[in-house]
Amino acid sequence: MKSVQPASCPMEALLHVITGPWTIYILWVLSEQGPQRFGATKRLVPGISTRVLTERLRMLEHAGVVWREQAMTIPPAVTYGLTERGAELRGVLDTLGSIARRWEAEGAFDGTARSAE
């Protein structure tokens, strides 16, 4: 039997880009802090490995969400920031952040959530 692929969904493609490991955190840091050098970004995303940060930033750059600028210094100074496309996500990130803080206050993440009824 031939498998049938579902119709293309733009929302699915967008979510695929922004929901990878650490991606929302990286976007939030660049949104809140502005353009950052690689090392500063790594410090602002505690726990992320250099390899994963590099992969995530490359993926976001390829998707047109993040720009990369490299100064030809020794060592090279590489800075990342949000493109116009990335900046469009600011409202979504702010809304998700507000919801997350409210849910956290309600105990949704520690198993003590109160019923909304």
C-alpha positions as CSV (number, residue, x, y, z in Angstrom):
1,M,0.0,0.0,0.0
2,K,1.3,3.4,-1.0
3,S,1.7,5.9,1.9
4,V,-0.1,9.2,1.4
5,Q,1.7,12.4,2.5
6,P,-0.5,15.1,4.1
7,A,-0.8,18.4,2.3
8,S,1.9,20.9,3.0
9,C,1.2,23.1,6.0
10,P,3.1,26.3,6.4
11,M,2.5,26.3,10.2
12,E,4.2,22.8,10.4
13,A,7.2,24.1,8.5
14,L,7.5,27.2,10.8
15,L,7.2,25.1,13.9
16,H,9.8,22.7,12.6
17,V,12.2,25.6,12.4
18,I,11.5,27.2,15.8
19,T,10.8,24.2,18.0
20,G,14.1,22.3,17.8
21,P,16.2,21.8,21.0
22,W,17.2,25.1,22.5
23,T,15.9,27.1,19.5
24,I,13.2,29.1,21.4
25,Y,15.7,29.9,24.1
26,I,18.3,31.2,21.5
27,L,15.6,33.3,19.8
28,W,14.4,34.7,23.1
29,V,18.0,35.7,24.1
30,L,18.6,37.4,20.7
31,S,15.2,39.1,21.0
32,E,15.7,40.3,24.5
33,Q,19.5,41.1,24.4
34,G,19.9,42.1,20.8
35,P,22.8,41.0,18.6
36,Q,25.4,38.9,20.4
37,R,28.8,37.4,19.8
38,F,28.9,33.6,19.8
39,G,30.6,33.3,23.2
40,A,28.1,35.8,24.8
41,T,25.2,33.8,23.4
42,K,26.6,30.6,24.8
43,R,26.9,32.2,28.3
44,L,23.3,33.5,28.0
45,V,22.0,30.0,27.2
46,P,23.4,28.0,30.1
47,G,23.8,24.3,29.5
48,I,24.0,24.4,25.7
49,S,27.0,22.8,24.1
50,T,29.1,24.6,21.6
51,R,28.2,22.0,19.0
52,V,24.4,22.4,19.5
53,L,24.6,26.2,19.6
54,T,26.5,26.1,16.3
55,E,24.0,23.8,14.7
56,R,21.0,25.8,15.9
57,L,22.4,29.1,14.8
58,R,23.3,27.7,11.4
59,M,19.8,26.3,11.0
60,L,18.3,29.6,12.0
61,E,20.6,31.5,9.6
62,H,19.7,29.1,6.8
63,A,15.9,29.7,7.5
64,G,16.5,33.5,7.3
65,V,15.6,34.0,11.0
66,V,19.1,35.0,12.2
67,W,21.9,36.9,10.5
68,R,25.6,36.2,11.0
69,E,28.4,38.7,10.7
70,Q,32.1,37.7,10.9
71,A,34.8,40.2,11.5
72,M,38.2,39.2,10.1
73,T,40.1,39.5,13.3
74,I,42.2,37.0,15.2
75,P,40.3,35.2,16.6
76,P,37.4,35.8,14.3
77,A,34.6,37.8,15.9
78,V,31.2,36.3,14.9
79,T,28.0,38.1,15.8
80,Y,24.5,36.9,15.5
81,G,21.2,38.8,15.5
82,L,17.6,38.5,14.4
83,T,16.7,39.3,10.9
84,E,13.4,41.1,10.0
85,R,11.9,37.6,9.8
86,G,13.3,36.7,13.2
87,A,12.0,40.0,14.7
88,E,8.5,39.0,13.5
89,L,8.6,36.3,16.1
90,R,9.0,38.8,18.9
91,G,5.3,39.1,19.5
92,V,4.8,35.3,19.5
93,L,7.8,34.9,21.9
94,D,6.4,37.6,24.2
95,T,2.9,35.9,24.3
96,L,4.4,32.5,24.9
97,G,6.5,34.0,27.7
98,S,3.5,35.6,29.3
99,I,1.6,32.3,29.2
100,A,4.5,30.3,30.5
101,R,5.0,32.7,33.5
102,R,1.2,32.5,34.3
103,W,1.2,28.7,34.0
104,E,4.3,28.5,36.1
105,A,2.6,30.6,38.8
106,E,-0.4,28.3,38.7
107,G,1.9,25.3,39.3
108,A,1.4,23.8,35.8
109,F,5.0,22.7,35.6
110,D,5.5,21.2,39.0
111,G,2.5,18.8,39.2
112,T,0.5,21.1,41.4
113,A,-1.7,22.7,38.8
114,R,-5.0,24.0,40.0
115,S,-8.1,23.3,37.9
116,A,-9.3,26.1,35.7
117,E,-12.9,25.2,36.4
